Every structure is written in structure tokens, then in C-alpha cells.
Amino acid sequence: MEYVQQTLSHYAQAYQQLYKKNPRDLRMLDNGWVSVNGARMRATELEFLTQQLRIEYNQHLDQRRSMVKRLIGWFTKQ
């Protein structure tokens, strides 16, 4: 039960970080099942989705850093 609650919490944090809003319809069902936006899945599947959200967020950060580095390089040449 604690594992499922922790998985839901981690997913909510990753979702909030990436999309700047809370996920809707995120709840614990029974026997290790959860509901996310109306989709029923196992907590282990939600853990995988959380990892994917974190990967997307890290890619987003890398893109932003790259853009800032290019701007700094452009301004230093001017």
C-alpha cells in the first residue's frame, strides 16, 4: 500500500514538474492498481511512466541550456 502511494506521489511530482499543472484523476484502487486520467494500470506501469516523464523533463532542461549557451556565445561575439 505504501509503495503504491509513493508511486502516485512520484508521478504527481514528475507530472507537475513537466507540465506545470497537477494530473487529474490520480487515485489508488485496490491490489496494486491505480487510475490515471481514467486509465487503469498497475503501480509498476505508473512507475515506468514516471521515469518517462523525468526523461522528457531532463531533455527539456537540456534544450533550454543549449539555447542559453548559444545566446551567450552570440552575445560574446558581438
Disulfide bonds with the S-S distance in Angstrom:
none
